[in-house]
Amino acid sequence: MSFAGAAARAVRVAAALLGWRPEDFWAATPADLRLALGLDDGGDAAPADAAMMARLMEAFPDER
């Protein structure tokens, strides 16, 4: 995936789940986004399990 594609996907996630406006997204760092989404707990996070992956895949299906 290109940077533009990854950024567009990240903007959609931030808008849908966090209510961020584009200016909020672009003012944030990748670490800010991870923390806001609950994906960063200081580095001790367990890897995603099958249930978490299934939820993420349902919420954010690949575009084809």
mmCIF file of the N, C-alpha and C atoms, coordinates in Angstrom:
data_MODEL
# 
_entry.id   MODEL 
# 
loop_
_atom_site.group_PDB 
_atom_site.id 
_atom_site.type_symbol 
_atom_site.label_atom_id 
_atom_site.label_alt_id 
_atom_site.label_comp_id 
_atom_site.label_asym_id 
_atom_site.label_entity_id 
_atom_site.label_seq_id 
_atom_site.pdbx_PDB_ins_code 
_atom_site.Cartn_x 
_atom_site.Cartn_y 
_atom_site.Cartn_z 
_atom_site.occupancy 
_atom_site.B_iso_or_equiv 
_atom_site.pdbx_formal_charge 
_atom_site.auth_seq_id 
_atom_site.auth_comp_id 
_atom_site.auth_asym_id 
_atom_site.auth_atom_id 
_atom_site.pdbx_PDB_model_num 
ATOM 1   N N  . MET A 1 1  ? 0.856   -1.179  0.000  1.00 0.00 ? 1  MET A N  1 
ATOM 2   C CA . MET A 1 1  ? 0.000   0.000   0.000  1.00 0.00 ? 1  MET A CA 1 
ATOM 3   C C  . MET A 1 1  ? 0.899   1.238   0.000  1.00 0.00 ? 1  MET A C  1 
ATOM 4   N N  . SER A 1 2  ? 0.519   2.209   -0.765 1.00 0.00 ? 2  SER A N  1 
ATOM 5   C CA . SER A 1 2  ? 1.277   3.462   -0.837 1.00 0.00 ? 2  SER A CA 1 
ATOM 6   C C  . SER A 1 2  ? 1.055   4.287   0.435  1.00 0.00 ? 2  SER A C  1 
ATOM 7   N N  . PHE A 1 3  ? 1.909   5.291   0.624  1.00 0.00 ? 3  PHE A N  1 
ATOM 8   C CA . PHE A 1 3  ? 1.721   6.187   1.755  1.00 0.00 ? 3  PHE A CA 1 
ATOM 9   C C  . PHE A 1 3  ? 0.361   6.870   1.674  1.00 0.00 ? 3  PHE A C  1 
ATOM 10  N N  . ALA A 1 4  ? -0.009  7.317   0.480  1.00 0.00 ? 4  ALA A N  1 
ATOM 11  C CA . ALA A 1 4  ? -1.296  7.995   0.306  1.00 0.00 ? 4  ALA A CA 1 
ATOM 12  C C  . ALA A 1 4  ? -2.455  7.078   0.669  1.00 0.00 ? 4  ALA A C  1 
ATOM 13  N N  . GLY A 1 5  ? -2.374  5.815   0.265  1.00 0.00 ? 5  GLY A N  1 
ATOM 14  C CA . GLY A 1 5  ? -3.424  4.857   0.597  1.00 0.00 ? 5  GLY A CA 1 
ATOM 15  C C  . GLY A 1 5  ? -3.499  4.591   2.086  1.00 0.00 ? 5  GLY A C  1 
ATOM 16  N N  . ALA A 1 6  ? -2.336  4.436   2.708  1.00 0.00 ? 6  ALA A N  1 
ATOM 17  C CA . ALA A 1 6  ? -2.302  4.198   4.157  1.00 0.00 ? 6  ALA A CA 1 
ATOM 18  C C  . ALA A 1 6  ? -2.818  5.415   4.919  1.00 0.00 ? 6  ALA A C  1 
ATOM 19  N N  . ALA A 1 7  ? -2.436  6.613   4.462  1.00 0.00 ? 7  ALA A N  1 
ATOM 20  C CA . ALA A 1 7  ? -2.904  7.830   5.121  1.00 0.00 ? 7  ALA A CA 1 
ATOM 21  C C  . ALA A 1 7  ? -4.412  7.983   4.977  1.00 0.00 ? 7  ALA A C  1 
ATOM 22  N N  . ALA A 1 8  ? -4.939  7.695   3.796  1.00 0.00 ? 8  ALA A N  1 
ATOM 23  C CA . ALA A 1 8  ? -6.386  7.797   3.585  1.00 0.00 ? 8  ALA A CA 1 
ATOM 24  C C  . ALA A 1 8  ? -7.130  6.833   4.490  1.00 0.00 ? 8  ALA A C  1 
ATOM 25  N N  . ARG A 1 9  ? -6.627  5.620   4.624  1.00 0.00 ? 9  ARG A N  1 
ATOM 26  C CA . ARG A 1 9  ? -7.262  4.641   5.507  1.00 0.00 ? 9  ARG A CA 1 
ATOM 27  C C  . ARG A 1 9  ? -7.196  5.114   6.956  1.00 0.00 ? 9  ARG A C  1 
ATOM 28  N N  . ALA A 1 10 ? -6.050  5.639   7.376  1.00 0.00 ? 10 ALA A N  1 
ATOM 29  C CA . ALA A 1 10 ? -5.894  6.119   8.745  1.00 0.00 ? 10 ALA A CA 1 
ATOM 30  C C  . ALA A 1 10 ? -6.822  7.301   9.026  1.00 0.00 ? 10 ALA A C  1 
ATOM 31  N N  . VAL A 1 11 ? -6.984  8.200   8.050  1.00 0.00 ? 11 VAL A N  1 
ATOM 32  C CA . VAL A 1 11 ? -7.904  9.333   8.210  1.00 0.00 ? 11 VAL A CA 1 
ATOM 33  C C  . VAL A 1 11 ? -9.324  8.822   8.410  1.00 0.00 ? 11 VAL A C  1 
ATOM 34  N N  . ARG A 1 12 ? -9.734  7.833   7.608  1.00 0.00 ? 12 ARG A N  1 
ATOM 35  C CA . ARG A 1 12 ? -11.093 7.286   7.749  1.00 0.00 ? 12 ARG A CA 1 
ATOM 36  C C  . ARG A 1 12 ? -11.292 6.666   9.126  1.00 0.00 ? 12 ARG A C  1 
ATOM 37  N N  . VAL A 1 13 ? -10.303 5.936   9.615  1.00 0.00 ? 13 VAL A N  1 
ATOM 38  C CA . VAL A 1 13 ? -10.401 5.313   10.941 1.00 0.00 ? 13 VAL A CA 1 
ATOM 39  C C  . VAL A 1 13 ? -10.508 6.388   12.016 1.00 0.00 ? 13 VAL A C  1 
ATOM 40  N N  . ALA A 1 14 ? -9.640  7.391   11.954 1.00 0.00 ? 14 ALA A N  1 
ATOM 41  C CA . ALA A 1 14 ? -9.655  8.460   12.957 1.00 0.00 ? 14 ALA A CA 1 
ATOM 42  C C  . ALA A 1 14 ? -10.980 9.218   12.939 1.00 0.00 ? 14 ALA A C  1 
ATOM 43  N N  . ALA A 1 15 ? -11.522 9.453   11.753 1.00 0.00 ? 15 ALA A N  1 
ATOM 44  C CA . ALA A 1 15 ? -12.793 10.168  11.656 1.00 0.00 ? 15 ALA A CA 1 
ATOM 45  C C  . ALA A 1 15 ? -13.941 9.319   12.185 1.00 0.00 ? 15 ALA A C  1 
ATOM 46  N N  . ALA A 1 16 ? -13.985 8.054   11.773 1.00 0.00 ? 16 ALA A N  1 
ATOM 47  C CA . ALA A 1 16 ? -15.107 7.191   12.145 1.00 0.00 ? 16 ALA A CA 1 
ATOM 48  C C  . ALA A 1 16 ? -15.093 6.823   13.621 1.00 0.00 ? 16 ALA A C  1 
ATOM 49  N N  . LEU A 1 17 ? -13.940 6.482   14.148 1.00 0.00 ? 17 LEU A N  1 
ATOM 50  C CA . LEU A 1 17 ? -13.882 5.980   15.521 1.00 0.00 ? 17 LEU A CA 1 
ATOM 51  C C  . LEU A 1 17 ? -13.633 7.061   16.555 1.00 0.00 ? 17 LEU A C  1 
ATOM 52  N N  . LEU A 1 18 ? -12.941 8.124   16.165 1.00 0.00 ? 18 LEU A N  1 
ATOM 53  C CA . LEU A 1 18 ? -12.558 9.147   17.131 1.00 0.00 ? 18 LEU A CA 1 
ATOM 54  C C  . LEU A 1 18 ? -13.262 10.486  16.912 1.00 0.00 ? 18 LEU A C  1 
ATOM 55  N N  . GLY A 1 19 ? -13.906 10.628  15.760 1.00 0.00 ? 19 GLY A N  1 
ATOM 56  C CA . GLY A 1 19 ? -14.549 11.896  15.454 1.00 0.00 ? 19 GLY A CA 1 
ATOM 57  C C  . GLY A 1 19 ? -13.564 13.002  15.104 1.00 0.00 ? 19 GLY A C  1 
ATOM 58  N N  . TRP A 1 20 ? -12.341 12.609  14.732 1.00 0.00 ? 20 TRP A N  1 
ATOM 59  C CA . TRP A 1 20 ? -11.327 13.600  14.384 1.00 0.00 ? 20 TRP A CA 1 
ATOM 60  C C  . TRP A 1 20 ? -11.653 14.235  13.040 1.00 0.00 ? 20 TRP A C  1 
ATOM 61  N N  . ARG A 1 21 ? -11.419 15.543  12.949 1.00 0.00 ? 21 ARG A N  1 
ATOM 62  C CA . ARG A 1 21 ? -11.479 16.255  11.685 1.00 0.00 ? 21 ARG A CA 1 
ATOM 63  C C  . ARG A 1 21 ? -10.119 16.096  11.001 1.00 0.00 ? 21 ARG A C  1 
ATOM 64  N N  . PRO A 1 22 ? -10.021 16.352  9.704  1.00 0.00 ? 22 PRO A N  1 
ATOM 65  C CA . PRO A 1 22 ? -8.728  16.203  9.027  1.00 0.00 ? 22 PRO A CA 1 
ATOM 66  C C  . PRO A 1 22 ? -7.596  16.972  9.716  1.00 0.00 ? 22 PRO A C  1 
ATOM 67  N N  . GLU A 1 23 ? -7.881  18.186  10.167 1.00 0.00 ? 23 GLU A N  1 
ATOM 68  C CA . GLU A 1 23 ? -6.824  18.961  10.827 1.00 0.00 ? 23 GLU A CA 1 
ATOM 69  C C  . GLU A 1 23 ? -6.368  18.320  12.137 1.00 0.00 ? 23 GLU A C  1 
ATOM 70  N N  . ASP A 1 24 ? -7.284  17.629  12.842 1.00 0.00 ? 24 ASP A N  1 
ATOM 71  C CA . ASP A 1 24 ? -6.900  16.897  14.054 1.00 0.00 ? 24 ASP A CA 1 
ATOM 72  C C  . ASP A 1 24 ? -5.945  15.757  13.695 1.00 0.00 ? 24 ASP A C  1 
ATOM 73  N N  . PHE A 1 25 ? -6.315  15.035  12.630 1.00 0.00 ? 25 PHE A N  1 
ATOM 74  C CA . PHE A 1 25 ? -5.491  13.905  12.201 1.00 0.00 ? 25 PHE A CA 1 
ATOM 75  C C  . PHE A 1 25 ? -4.088  14.364  11.817 1.00 0.00 ? 25 PHE A C  1 
ATOM 76  N N  . TRP A 1 26 ? -4.005  15.390  10.975 1.00 0.00 ? 26 TRP A N  1 
ATOM 77  C CA . TRP A 1 26 ? -2.698  15.821  10.477 1.00 0.00 ? 26 TRP A CA 1 
ATOM 78  C C  . TRP A 1 26 ? -1.859  16.487  11.549 1.00 0.00 ? 26 TRP A C  1 
ATOM 79  N N  . ALA A 1 27 ? -2.467  16.964  12.624 1.00 0.00 ? 27 ALA A N  1 
ATOM 80  C CA . ALA A 1 27 ? -1.710  17.551  13.735 1.00 0.00 ? 27 ALA A CA 1 
ATOM 81  C C  . ALA A 1 27 ? -1.189  16.473  14.697 1.00 0.00 ? 27 ALA A C  1 
ATOM 82  N N  . ALA A 1 28 ? -1.721  15.274  14.586 1.00 0.00 ? 28 ALA A N  1 
ATOM 83  C CA . ALA A 1 28 ? -1.332  14.187  15.488 1.00 0.00 ? 28 ALA A CA 1 
ATOM 84  C C  . ALA A 1 28 ? -0.138  13.416  14.938 1.00 0.00 ? 28 ALA A C  1 
ATOM 85  N N  . THR A 1 29 ? 0.580   12.771  15.839 1.00 0.00 ? 29 THR A N  1 
ATOM 86  C CA . THR A 1 29 ? 1.667   11.880  15.429 1.00 0.00 ? 29 THR A CA 1 
ATOM 87  C C  . THR A 1 29 ? 1.106   10.466  15.305 1.00 0.00 ? 29 THR A C  1 
ATOM 88  N N  . PRO A 1 30 ? 1.825   9.571   14.642 1.00 0.00 ? 30 PRO A N  1 
ATOM 89  C CA . PRO A 1 30 ? 1.380   8.172   14.618 1.00 0.00 ? 30 PRO A CA 1 
ATOM 90  C C  . PRO A 1 30 ? 1.194   7.609   16.034 1.00 0.00 ? 30 PRO A C  1 
ATOM 91  N N  . ALA A 1 31 ? 2.064   8.001   16.955 1.00 0.00 ? 31 ALA A N  1 
ATOM 92  C CA . ALA A 1 31 ? 1.927   7.538   18.341 1.00 0.00 ? 31 ALA A CA 1 
ATOM 93  C C  . ALA A 1 31 ? 0.630   8.059   18.966 1.00 0.00 ? 31 ALA A C  1 
ATOM 94  N N  . ASP A 1 32 ? 0.264   9.315   18.663 1.00 0.00 ? 32 ASP A N  1 
ATOM 95  C CA . ASP A 1 32 ? -0.999  9.877   19.159 1.00 0.00 ? 32 ASP A CA 1 
ATOM 96  C C  . ASP A 1 32 ? -2.180  9.041   18.673 1.00 0.00 ? 32 ASP A C  1 
ATOM 97  N N  . LEU A 1 33 ? -2.163  8.691   17.395 1.00 0.00 ? 33 LEU A N  1 
ATOM 98  C CA . LEU A 1 33 ? -3.261  7.912   16.820 1.00 0.00 ? 33 LEU A CA 1 
ATOM 99  C C  . LEU A 1 33 ? -3.345  6.540   17.462 1.00 0.00 ? 33 LEU A C  1 
ATOM 100 N N  . ARG A 1 34 ? -2.204  5.877   17.607 1.00 0.00 ? 34 ARG A N  1 
ATOM 101 C CA . ARG A 1 34 ? -2.199  4.550   18.246 1.00 0.00 ? 34 ARG A CA 1 
ATOM 102 C C  . ARG A 1 34 ? -2.754  4.638   19.670 1.00 0.00 ? 34 ARG A C  1 
ATOM 103 N N  . LEU A 1 35 ? -2.323  5.627   20.424 1.00 0.00 ? 35 LEU A N  1 
ATOM 104 C CA . LEU A 1 35 ? -2.786  5.783   21.801 1.00 0.00 ? 35 LEU A CA 1 
ATOM 105 C C  . LEU A 1 35 ? -4.284  6.073   21.835 1.00 0.00 ? 35 LEU A C  1 
ATOM 106 N N  . ALA A 1 36 ? -4.758  6.970   20.967 1.00 0.00 ? 36 ALA A N  1 
ATOM 107 C CA . ALA A 1 36 ? -6.179  7.329   20.932 1.00 0.00 ? 36 ALA A CA 1 
ATOM 108 C C  . ALA A 1 36 ? -7.053  6.140   20.563 1.00 0.00 ? 36 ALA A C  1 
ATOM 109 N N  . LEU A 1 37 ? -6.533  5.244   19.726 1.00 0.00 ? 37 LEU A N  1 
ATOM 110 C CA . LEU A 1 37 ? -7.287  4.058   19.320 1.00 0.00 ? 37 LEU A CA 1 
ATOM 111 C C  . LEU A 1 37 ? -7.141  2.903   20.312 1.00 0.00 ? 37 LEU A C  1 
ATOM 112 N N  . GLY A 1 38 ? -6.340  3.115   21.348 1.00 0.00 ? 38 GLY A N  1 
ATOM 113 C CA . GLY A 1 38 ? -6.146  2.057   22.342 1.00 0.00 ? 38 GLY A CA 1 
ATOM 114 C C  . GLY A 1 38 ? -5.228  0.954   21.852 1.00 0.00 ? 38 GLY A C  1 
ATOM 115 N N  . LEU A 1 39 ? -4.386  1.272   20.877 1.00 0.00 ? 39 LEU A N  1 
ATOM 116 C CA . LEU A 1 39 ? -3.488  0.268   20.312 1.00 0.00 ? 39 LEU A CA 1 
ATOM 117 C C  . LEU A 1 39 ? -2.110  0.311   20.948 1.00 0.00 ? 39 LEU A C  1 
ATOM 118 N N  . ASP A 1 40 ? -1.872  1.247   21.852 1.00 0.00 ? 40 ASP A N  1 
ATOM 119 C CA . ASP A 1 40 ? -0.556  1.389   22.471 1.00 0.00 ? 40 ASP A CA 1 
ATOM 120 C C  . ASP A 1 40 ? -0.730  1.452   23.977 1.00 0.00 ? 40 ASP A C  1 
ATOM 121 N N  . ASP A 1 41 ? -0.162  0.470   24.653 1.00 0.00 ? 41 ASP A N  1 
ATOM 122 C CA . ASP A 1 41 ? -0.257  0.474   26.114 1.00 0.00 ? 41 ASP A CA 1 
ATOM 123 C C  . ASP A 1 41 ? 1.123   0.586   26.743 1.00 0.00 ? 41 ASP A C  1 
ATOM 124 N N  . GLY A 1 42 ? 2.013   1.274   26.088 1.00 0.00 ? 42 GLY A N  1 
ATOM 125 C CA . GLY A 1 42 ? 3.345   1.454   26.625 1.00 0.00 ? 42 GLY A CA 1 
ATOM 126 C C  . GLY A 1 42 ? 4.340   0.430   26.129 1.00 0.00 ? 42 GLY A C  1 
ATOM 127 N N  . GLY A 1 43 ? 3.962   -0.385  25.174 1.00 0.00 ? 43 GLY A N  1 
ATOM 128 C CA . GLY A 1 43 ? 4.902   -1.327  24.606 1.00 0.00 ? 43 GLY A CA 1 
ATOM 129 C C  . GLY A 1 43 ? 4.761   -2.759  25.091 1.00 0.00 ? 43 GLY A C  1 
ATOM 130 N N  . ASP A 1 44 ? 3.921   -3.022  26.070 1.00 0.00 ? 44 ASP A N  1 
ATOM 131 C CA . ASP A 1 44 ? 3.772   -4.378  26.588 1.00 0.00 ? 44 ASP A CA 1 
ATOM 132 C C  . ASP A 1 44 ? 2.584   -5.106  25.988 1.00 0.00 ? 44 ASP A C  1 
ATOM 133 N N  . ALA A 1 45 ? 1.981   -4.550  24.982 1.00 0.00 ? 45 ALA A N  1 
ATOM 134 C CA . ALA A 1 45 ? 0.750   -5.126  24.442 1.00 0.00 ? 45 ALA A CA 1 
ATOM 135 C C  . ALA A 1 45 ? 0.982   -6.530  23.905 1.00 0.00 ? 45 ALA A C  1 
ATOM 136 N N  . ALA A 1 46 ? 0.037   -7.390  24.201 1.00 0.00 ? 46 ALA A N  1 
ATOM 137 C CA . ALA A 1 46 ? 0.084   -8.742  23.654 1.00 0.00 ? 46 ALA A CA 1 
ATOM 138 C C  . ALA A 1 46 ? -0.267  -8.669  22.173 1.00 0.00 ? 46 ALA A C  1 
ATOM 139 N N  . PRO A 1 47 ? 0.240   -9.600  21.404 1.00 0.00 ? 47 PRO A N  1 
ATOM 140 C CA . PRO A 1 47 ? -0.130  -9.595  19.983 1.00 0.00 ? 47 PRO A CA 1 
ATOM 141 C C  . PRO A 1 47 ? -1.632  -9.788  19.811 1.00 0.00 ? 47 PRO A C  1 
ATOM 142 N N  . ALA A 1 48 ? -2.133  -9.336  18.699 1.00 0.00 ? 48 ALA A N  1 
ATOM 143 C CA . ALA A 1 48 ? -3.557  -9.496  18.411 1.00 0.00 ? 48 ALA A CA 1 
ATOM 144 C C  . ALA A 1 48 ? -3.898  -10.983 18.347 1.00 0.00 ? 48 ALA A C  1 
ATOM 145 N N  . ASP A 1 49 ? -5.001  -11.345 18.981 1.00 0.00 ? 49 ASP A N  1 
ATOM 146 C CA . ASP A 1 49 ? -5.453  -12.734 18.903 1.00 0.00 ? 49 ASP A CA 1 
ATOM 147 C C  . ASP A 1 49 ? -6.467  -12.867 17.764 1.00 0.00 ? 49 ASP A C  1 
ATOM 148 N N  . ALA A 1 50 ? -6.930  -14.066 17.533 1.00 0.00 ? 50 ALA A N  1 
ATOM 149 C CA . ALA A 1 50 ? -7.834  -14.325 16.408 1.00 0.00 ? 50 ALA A CA 1 
ATOM 150 C C  . ALA A 1 50 ? -9.128  -13.516 16.527 1.00 0.00 ? 50 ALA A C  1 
ATOM 151 N N  . ALA A 1 51 ? -9.653  -13.373 17.728 1.00 0.00 ? 51 ALA A N  1 
ATOM 152 C CA . ALA A 1 51 ? -10.903 -12.629 17.913 1.00 0.00 ? 51 ALA A CA 1 
ATOM 153 C C  . ALA A 1 51 ? -10.703 -11.150 17.566 1.00 0.00 ? 51 ALA A C  1 
ATOM 154 N N  . MET A 1 52 ? -9.589  -10.580 18.004 1.00 0.00 ? 52 MET A N  1 
ATOM 155 C CA . MET A 1 52 ? -9.315  -9.176  17.698 1.00 0.00 ? 52 MET A CA 1 
ATOM 156 C C  . MET A 1 52 ? -9.129  -8.998  16.193 1.00 0.00 ? 52 MET A C  1 
ATOM 157 N N  . MET A 1 53 ? -8.400  -9.886  15.566 1.00 0.00 ? 53 MET A N  1 
ATOM 158 C CA . MET A 1 53 ? -8.192  -9.791  14.128 1.00 0.00 ? 53 MET A CA 1 
ATOM 159 C C  . MET A 1 53 ? -9.520  -9.896  13.370 1.00 0.00 ? 53 MET A C  1 
ATOM 160 N N  . ALA A 1 54 ? -10.409 -10.770 13.811 1.00 0.00 ? 54 ALA A N  1 
ATOM 161 C CA . ALA A 1 54 ? -11.711 -10.916 13.165 1.00 0.00 ? 54 ALA A CA 1 
ATOM 162 C C  . ALA A 1 54 ? -12.516 -9.625  13.284 1.00 0.00 ? 54 ALA A C  1 
ATOM 163 N N  . ARG A 1 55 ? -12.492 -8.997  14.476 1.00 0.00 ? 55 ARG A N  1 
ATOM 164 C CA . ARG A 1 55 ? -13.206 -7.726  14.666 1.00 0.00 ? 55 ARG A CA 1 
ATOM 165 C C  . ARG A 1 55 ? -12.626 -6.635  13.772 1.00 0.00 ? 55 ARG A C  1 
ATOM 166 N N  . LEU A 1 56 ? -11.309 -6.551  13.702 1.00 0.00 ? 56 LEU A N  1 
ATOM 167 C CA . LEU A 1 56 ? -10.676 -5.537  12.867 1.00 0.00 ? 56 LEU A CA 1 
ATOM 168 C C  . LEU A 1 56 ? -10.968 -5.769  11.385 1.00 0.00 ? 56 LEU A C  1 
ATOM 169 N N  . MET A 1 57 ? -10.925 -7.027  10.963 1.00 0.00 ? 57 MET A N  1 
ATOM 170 C CA . MET A 1 57 ? -11.188 -7.333  9.557  1.00 0.00 ? 57 MET A CA 1 
ATOM 171 C C  . MET A 1 57 ? -12.630 -7.017  9.183  1.00 0.00 ? 57 MET A C  1 
ATOM 172 N N  . GLU A 1 58 ? -13.542 -7.215  10.117 1.00 0.00 ? 58 GLU A N  1 
ATOM 173 C CA . GLU A 1 58 ? -14.939 -6.880  9.844  1.00 0.00 ? 58 GLU A CA 1 
ATOM 174 C C  . GLU A 1 58 ? -15.131 -5.367  9.795  1.00 0.00 ? 58 GLU A C  1 
ATOM 175 N N  . ALA A 1 59 ? -14.490 -4.653  10.734 1.00 0.00 ? 59 ALA A N  1 
ATOM 176 C CA . ALA A 1 59 ? -14.638 -3.200  10.802 1.00 0.00 ? 59 ALA A CA 1 
ATOM 177 C C  . ALA A 1 59 ? -13.935 -2.499  9.639  1.00 0.00 ? 59 ALA A C  1 
ATOM 178 N N  . PHE A 1 60 ? -12.827 -3.066  9.167  1.00 0.00 ? 60 PHE A N  1 
ATOM 179 C CA . PHE A 1 60 ? -12.014 -2.408  8.142  1.00 0.00 ? 60 PHE A CA 1 
ATOM 180 C C  . PHE A 1 60 ? -11.665 -3.404  7.039  1.00 0.00 ? 60 PHE A C  1 
ATOM 181 N N  . PRO A 1 61 ? -12.654 -3.787  6.236  1.00 0.00 ? 61 PRO A N  1 
ATOM 182 C CA . PRO A 1 61 ? -12.388 -4.773  5.171  1.00 0.00 ? 61 PRO A CA 1 
ATOM 183 C C  . PRO A 1 61 ? -11.437 -4.193  4.116  1.00 0.00 ? 61 PRO A C  1 
ATOM 184 N N  . ASP A 1 62 ? -10.683 -5.079  3.509  1.00 0.00 ? 62 ASP A N  1 
ATOM 185 C CA . ASP A 1 62 ? -9.810  -4.666  2.407  1.00 0.00 ? 62 ASP A CA 1 
ATOM 186 C C  . ASP A 1 62 ? -10.662 -4.154  1.261  1.00 0.00 ? 62 ASP A C  1 
ATOM 187 N N  . GLU A 1 63 ? -10.190 -3.094  0.633  1.00 0.00 ? 63 GLU A N  1 
ATOM 188 C CA . GLU A 1 63 ? -10.888 -2.565  -0.544 1.00 0.00 ? 63 GLU A CA 1 
ATOM 189 C C  . GLU A 1 63 ? -10.388 -3.316  -1.760 1.00 0.00 ? 63 GLU A C  1 
ATOM 190 N N  . ARG A 1 64 ? -11.284 -3.780  -2.567 1.00 0.00 ? 64 ARG A N  1 
ATOM 191 C CA . ARG A 1 64 ? -10.884 -4.533  -3.772 1.00 0.00 ? 64 ARG A CA 1 
ATOM 192 C C  . ARG A 1 64 ? -11.545 -3.930  -4.970 1.00 0.00 ? 64 ARG A C  1 
# 
